[in-house]
Amino acid sequence: MISVLPVPRADRACADASATAWALAARAGDPEAAEHFVRALHGDVLRYVTHLSGDPQNAHDLTQDTFARAFGSLHRYEGRASARTWLLSIARRAVVDNLRRAAARPRIADAVDWRMAVERSRPCGLPGFEEGVALLDLLETLPEDRKEAFLLTQVVGLSYEEAAGFVGCPVGTVRSRVSRARASLDRLLLDSDAPSI
């Protein structure tokens, strides 16, 4: 079961600082710090990959993949961003790679027209894989502070107050960043839908 209870702002800021310190100590070779790092952020990564992938059955594998990737690149982590932010960006890439692998994998269908079977199995009105990847690509064009505010509030599900405590800025700044991120995404979507001349 995945907990969705929010962590109080002060506790989150303290936990963030601790997780970052543990990540830096683990980078230096401290195995106990590595264990604390995983325990501190495991729940956040699990919730995040469950939300992004929409697949609770695969969430634990994706979480494990995220930590494996993180430990593989821990030697490059310098602590400029919080360990949580760094780890969630790795988790996002793990989910995208998993979705791409799944899309490329052949599927067995006992129907004569397998394309029709695939189309019927998709829920109507929901964005597909291509739209999800396109949205992730659009998010990458945003400035880092706006992208972080948008992901924390719109994807991870933190309130504006929680996100402000997490980032360490006023609530109004988070609201402004999210609003500007939405406006940028809207503009980019309209530009991509405009016919080429």
N, C-alpha and C positions, 0 to 999 in steps of 0.2 A: 504494500500500500504506500502511496506517495503522499506525504504531508503537504498541505497547501496553506498552512497557517503562516501568516506574516510574522517576520521577526521585527521587534521594536527597533526604531532608528538607531538609538545609541548602541544597542547590542550589535546591530549590523555593522556599524562603523568600527567598533572594537573587533568584531569577528573578521572584518575585512583586513584590518591592519595585522591581525594575528596570522591570517592565512597568507598574506603577502610575506610576512617575516618567515613563516615556515617554508614557503616556496624558495625563498632565497637561501635559507639554511639547508634545505634539501639539495639545492643546486651545488652547495659546497660539500655535499656528501654525507649529511646527517640523516641516517635512516629513520630515526624517531621523528624528526621534523617532517620527513616525507609522509609518514603515517598520519601525523596530525593534519597535514595539508589535505590529504585525501578525505579524512573524516570531516574536516571543516566544510568542504565544498561538494561532497558527494551528493547530498540532497538537492542542492541548487542545480547541479549538472543533470541529475536524473529528471527533475521537473522540466528543465529547459528542453532536453532532447525528447521527452515524452510529448511536450507541446509542439515542437517543431516537426517531429516525424509523424505524429498522430498514431503512433504504434506502441502502446504500452507493453506489448509482448517483446518488442525488440529494444526497449529503452535501456535495460540493464546492459545489453551487449554494446549499445552505443555509448553508454557511460563508461564502460570499461575501455572501449576504443579511445574515448576522449582522454582518459588518464594515461593510457599507453602512449598516445601521441604527445601529451604534455611532458611526460617524463623523458621521452625521446628528444624533446627540444628544450628541456629545462636549462641546459647549459647556455642557451641564448637569452633566457628571461633575465631582464635587468631590473625589474620592479618599477619601471616608469608608469605603467598602468597597474591597477590593483590585480592581484592574482585571480580574483573572481572574474573580472572583465576579460583578462587574458584567456582564462580557461573556458569561458562561455564562447569566445570567438573560435577556439579550437573545437568546441562541441558543435557549433554551427557548421563548420567545415566537415566534421565527421558525419553529420546528418545529411548534408548535401551529397557527399561522396557515396553514402549508403543508398540514397534515393537514385543517384545516377547508376550505380551498379544494379540495383533492382530493376530499373527501367531497361537496362541493356540485356538482362538475363531473359532467355527464352521461357515462355510459359506454355505449359501443356494444356491443350484444350481438346475436349472430345466433340466439339461442335464442328460442323463442316466449314462454316465461315467463322474463323477464329477472330477476325477483326470485328465482326458484329457482336460476338460474345464479349469481347473486351469493352466495346462501347456500351453494351447493356449493363455490364457490371459496375461501371462508373456511376457514382451518385450525380444526379442532375443538379446543375446550378452551382457546383463547387469548383473553385479553381483547380486546375490540374498541375502536374509536375512542372511543365514548362513555365506556367505563370509563377509558381513558387520560386523557381530558379531565377526568373526574370526579376522578381521582387527582391531577392537576395542581391542580385547584381546592382539593382537600383539603390539599395541600402548602402552598398559599398561606395557609391558616389557622394554620399552625404559627408559633411565634416564629422570628425570623430565624436565631438561633444553632442551633436544632434543625433547621430546614430545611436550613441549609448543611451541617451534619454529616451529615444523612441523605442529601442529594444527593451529597456527596463520596464517601461510603462505599458507598452502595447503587446509585447511578446511574453516577457517574464511575468507580467501582471502586477507589478508593484504599483502602489498608489503614488501620486505625485510627491507626497510628503516622504514616503519611504525612499523613492528614487533620489530626492534631494538629499536625504541623510546619507544615502549610499554614495552619491557622487561628491557630496560635501559642498553644496551650493544652495542658495535660497530656492524655495518652492517656485516662485515666480520665474526664475531662470529655467527651471526644468519645464514649466508650462510653455515658456517661450520657445525653448529648443524643440519640444515636441510639435508645437504649432508650425514652426518653420520647417521641420522635417516633413510634416504632412504636406505643406504647401509645395515643397521641392519635389516630393514624390508625385503629387498631382500633376505638377507642371511637366515632369519627365514622362509620365504616362500619357499625357495629352500630346506631347511632342512625338512620342514613339507611335501613337495612333494616327498622327497626321499623315496624309498621303504624300508620297515623294513626288516632286515635280521634275 
